[in-house]
Amino acid sequence: MWVELDDGRSLGIPLAWFPRLLQATAEQRHAFRISPSGNGLHWPDLDEDISVEGLIAGRGDQTAAGPRAA
């Protein structure tokens, strides 16, 4: 997944960090919203929320056990 930030940075994030996104269809992955604060992404159909702060810090899914969840 690629995320373009307002400051010009592009973040490449492995979908494996977010199992719900990894298992979703391409259509489901494209059905996201930018949070009202502008600081996160939300997939209503997948019940997935990802903060930009977390992406920059290298954090993956915080609900899953494993190396990226810490």
C-alpha positions as CSV (number, residue, x, y, z in Angstrom):
1,M,0.0,0.0,0.0
2,W,1.3,3.5,-0.9
3,V,0.3,6.5,1.2
4,E,1.1,10.0,-0.1
5,L,1.6,12.7,2.6
6,D,0.9,16.4,2.3
7,D,4.6,17.1,2.9
8,G,5.6,15.2,-0.3
9,R,6.7,11.9,1.3
10,S,5.4,8.6,0.0
11,L,5.2,5.7,2.4
12,G,5.2,2.1,1.2
13,I,3.5,-0.1,3.7
14,P,3.3,-3.9,3.4
15,L,-0.2,-5.2,3.4
16,A,1.0,-8.0,5.6
17,W,1.1,-5.5,8.5
18,F,-2.7,-5.2,8.2
19,P,-4.3,-8.6,7.9
20,R,-7.8,-7.2,7.2
21,L,-6.5,-5.3,4.2
22,L,-4.4,-8.2,3.1
23,Q,-7.4,-10.5,3.0
24,A,-9.7,-7.8,1.5
25,T,-10.6,-7.6,-2.2
26,A,-9.1,-4.8,-4.3
27,E,-12.5,-3.1,-4.3
28,Q,-12.7,-3.2,-0.5
29,R,-9.2,-1.8,-0.2
30,H,-10.1,1.1,-2.5
31,A,-13.2,2.0,-0.4
32,F,-11.5,4.0,2.3
33,R,-12.0,7.5,3.7
34,I,-9.6,10.0,5.1
35,S,-10.4,10.8,8.7
36,P,-12.0,14.2,9.4
37,S,-8.8,15.2,11.2
38,G,-6.7,14.2,8.2
39,N,-4.5,12.1,10.4
40,G,-5.7,8.6,9.4
41,L,-7.5,6.3,7.0
42,H,-10.7,4.4,7.6
43,W,-12.2,1.4,5.8
44,P,-15.8,1.3,7.0
45,D,-16.6,-2.1,5.4
46,L,-13.5,-3.7,6.9
47,D,-13.7,-2.0,10.3
48,E,-10.1,-0.9,9.8
49,D,-8.5,2.3,11.0
50,I,-4.9,3.3,10.4
51,S,-3.2,6.4,11.7
52,V,-0.6,8.2,9.7
53,E,1.4,8.5,13.0
54,G,1.4,4.8,13.3
55,L,2.5,4.3,9.7
56,I,5.4,6.7,10.1
57,A,6.4,4.9,13.3
58,G,6.4,1.6,11.5
59,R,3.5,0.1,13.5
60,G,1.2,-2.5,12.0
61,D,-2.1,-3.9,13.2
62,Q,-2.1,-3.3,17.0
63,T,-4.8,-6.0,17.5
64,A,-2.7,-8.8,16.1
65,A,0.0,-10.8,17.9
66,G,3.3,-10.8,16.1
67,P,6.5,-8.8,15.3
68,R,4.8,-5.8,13.7
69,A,2.1,-5.4,16.4
70,A,4.5,-4.3,19.1
